[in-house]
């Protein structure tokens, strides 16, 4: 029996590949009990992160203007300076260049829960999500 009182977990995903966002969002909503907000624009995602509370961020490592690491850093700075201080959710980075030194360096940063190389199988992403946020439940 599901705990009705438990709020669904919220995920914010940012990737400049709109088709990928759509596919992943549908897969996550179908297989996890969660709400997923997506944006191809880091600046819009930044606004969402300030307005809403998220349990997990999934950001593309490489995007024009602001990359996923920079976006995570900026959100973290704002959260630290807000009153009360907001907890920064874990970050999963998605990257087509996962073997790059910078991507590997980011894995050592506090709050970065993992890196998923593109192209990826949805099951691999789901495993990473469940590892990063154990409270996220499967929909079945």
C-alpha positions, 0 to 999 in steps of 0.5 A: 500500500502506497503512503498517500501522504508522501509527496511525490519527489520533484526532479528538474532536468535541463538539456538543450536537446528538447527531444531527449527531454521529452523522452526522459520526462515521459519515462521518469513520470511513467516509471517513478512516482515523481514530478519532472520539470524540464527546460532546454534553457538553463536560465529558465531552469535557474528561475524554476530552481528558485521558485520550487523545491526539488529533490534532484537535478539532472543537468546536461554537462555541455550546453551553450552559455551556461553548462550544467556545472555552472548552473548547479554552482549558481543555484547552490550560491543562491540557496546558501544565501537565502533565508532560511538556507536551502538545501541543494539537491544532488546533481546527476550530470548527463554528458556526451563527453563523460570521459573528459577530464572536467566531467571526471573532476566534477564528480569529486564536487560536493553534491554531484551524485553521478555522471551518465554518459550519452547515449544512455539506456533509461534503466541506467538513468533510473538506477542512478536516480534511485541511488542519488535519491533513495526516497524516490519510489517506483511507480509500480 
